Amino acid sequence: MRPERRLAELEHKRLNFDLDRREEFKAENGWRIDEVRQPLPPEPPGPPLPHGSWEAARRLARNYDFAEPSIVRATFDPEQPLEHRNMLLELRFYGLRLYAGVRVGEIYDKTVDEHGTRGRVWGWNYRTLEGHIEQGQMDWQVWKWLDSGEVEFRITAFSKAASEGNPIVRLGFRLFGRREQLKFLARTSERMARLTTTAL
């Protein structure tokens, strides 16, 4: 089936986990909790610059350009606003190509206080749909610390293997999926740093 048709079918799919049970998404309940931080080129202190590192990384994040294409490739309608976007992910896994659907959940641009330091955060997340090999959510965030000018890319996620689908694929994912997942997180954050530096 062509990716475009698979993408169109996502419109009728639901999330494959219950967001109302978010308080249960913890390691002790079988969920994997991840956070990766990648330093990006710094800026002077103060609000993000129009053509600085934070803004360059935000553009890359909005377009999903940071994802490591040797592991995950995405098909989506670039004319569709990010706020309403379904995305078809092609997961490359030990010679296999698995297709999985996600839907954009939240988009945010806010000022936060972390350990007494103020930061500007822009980010968004996507959530897994029916038929995905996993359940969960990934957030892609660009931070700037207003006092120091430090800029970073953060990936935060909660996930676990889905309980439905092809049993052979599920077994393979349980055996090797975590290693591939961690490789994706590491390579994606490195790619974001490289692309941000190039954009400047």
N, C-alpha and C positions, 0 to 999 in steps of 0.2 A: 504494500500500500504506500502511495506517495506521502511524503511528510506533510504536504499541504492539506491532504485529506485527513490525516491523523490529527493535525492541528485543529481543523474545523470541528472534529468530533469532541474535542475537549470542552466545547461550550456546554455540553449536556452532562458533564461529569461533576460529581460532588467531591469535596475533600474526603480523604480516606481516614481521617481521624476527627475527633470531636474537640473543637477549640474550647468549648465550655468546660472541659476537664483539664485546662491548662495547669492547674495547681498540682496535677498528678505527673506532669512531665519532668520527672526527676530520675537521677541515676539509680536510686534505690528501687524504682519501679521499672527498670529495664530500658530506660531511655539513655541515649548517648548525648552528653552535653559538651559542646565544643565552643571554644573562643580562640581565634587567631588574631594577633595584632601585627601589622606590618608598617614600620616607619616609612613615611614618604618625605620628599624634599620639604624642608621647613619654609616658613614664611616669617616676615616680621611680626611681632606681637600685634594684636588687634583683630578686627573682623577679617574674614577671608578676602584676599585680593581678587579683583575681577579676572585677572589672567594668571593667577598663582596656582600653586600646587593643589589646594583644596578644590578649587573650581575645576581644574583639569581632571582630577580624580572623580569628582561628582559626575562630570560628563561621561567618563568611561564607565562608571557604575550604572548610570541611567540606561546606557545602551547595552549593558551586559558584555562589554568588550573585554573585561578582565578575565573571563572564564578560560581556563586552560583547554584549548581545543583538542588536544590529543586525548583528553579524558571525557569532556562534555562539550557538545555543540548544541546550540539552540536554534529552533525555528519559531519565528513569531512575526506578526504583522507590524512592521515599523511605523505604519500610519496610525495604528491604534494607540491611544494614550496609555502610558505606563500604568495608570490607575486602574485600567480595566483589562489588562493584558493576560491572555493565556499563553503559555510557552510550552513547546514540545521539546523536551531534552533528549538528545541522542547520547546515551551512556556507552562509552567504549570500554569494554571489560573483557580482558583476556581473549581478544579476537572476536568477541561477540559485540553486536550492536543492539542495545535494548532501548526502546522508546518509552518515555515516561512524561506524564503531563503535570504541570504545576500552574498555579494561578497566583498572580500578584495580590498580596493582602493589604499591607499598609505602606504608605509613603509618608515620611516625616522630615521636618526641618525644624530643629529646636535648639535651644540653649540649655545645657545641663550643668550640674554641679557635681563633680566627682572628687571626693577627698579634699574639698575646699577649693578646687580649681575649676574655673568656668570653661566650658567648651561649646563649640558649635558643632552640631551633628546633623548630617543629612543622610538618609538611608531609606531602604525599602526591603521588603521581604517577599519570598514566594512560599507557597504551601502545596504539599503534594495532593494529587487528585487520585481518584479511583484508578486502579491498574498500575500505579507506581510501585516499584520494588521496595520503596521505603515509605514511612509515614513521618511527617514532621514539617519543620519550617527552617529556612535559612534567611538570615538578615545580612545585608551588605551595607556597611556604614563608612562614611568618610568623616573623620573627626579633625577639628583644629582646636588646640588649646590656646585661648585668647591671650593669656599672660605670657607664655613663652614663644608662641608661634609654631610649636611642633604640630605636625600633621601626621595622621595615621589612617590606615585602612583596617577595618575590623570585620571579621566574619564571625557571627554567632549563630548557633544552630542547636536544635533539639531534634533527635531522630531515633528511629528504631526500624528494624526490618518489618515489612508488611506481612500480615498473616495469610494473605491470599495470593493467588497467581501460580505460575508453573512451579511445581515442587523441585525440579532439578535446578532451575534458575535460582530459586530461593535458597537451596542448599549451597550452591556456589557462592551466592552473596554472603551467606552466613560464615562461610569458610574464609573468603578472600575480600569481601566487600569493605570491611573496616580499613584494611591496608590501602585499598584504592581510594576510599573516602579521605583518609588523612593525606594521601599523596595529592589529591585534588585540592584540598585546602592549602597545602604548602605551595604548590606550583601556581595556584591562582593568586595568592597573595604576592608571590615573587613577580608574577606577570604584571600585576597592578602597579608595583613599584617601578618596574622597567618601563611600562607604557606612560606612566605619569611623568617620569624623568624625560622621556622622549618628547612628550607633548609640550614641555617647557622649553 
